[in-house]
Amino acid sequence: MTDSNRSKSELNQILGRLHAMQEATDDLIQIRRFDVYGVEVLQVRYDQVNKLWTIMEHRQAHRFQFDDIDLVAIEIYDLLRDVQLTF
């Protein structure tokens, strides 16, 4: 698998998880954790009422808010990739 295909695959997996958060009906706030090598890197919250995404990145204790699912996916991908390249 080429790097380009791997990147697309990883982005599609992230988008799949984010779409599942949008479609979930069990709670108005959906939370998912993303990890690398078994270590949690970030947490994503989706507020279904306000349609806002919040990413809480653990390494630098940053918090980002978005209203666009594509931007959320790209930010998650970048944060996870940064950790992968560190090791």
Secondary structure, DSSP 8 states (H G I E B T S, - for coil): --HHHHHHHHHHHHHHHHHHHHH--S-SEEEEEEEETTEEEEEEEEETTTTEEEEEETTTTEEEEES-HHHHHHHHHHHHHHHHHH-
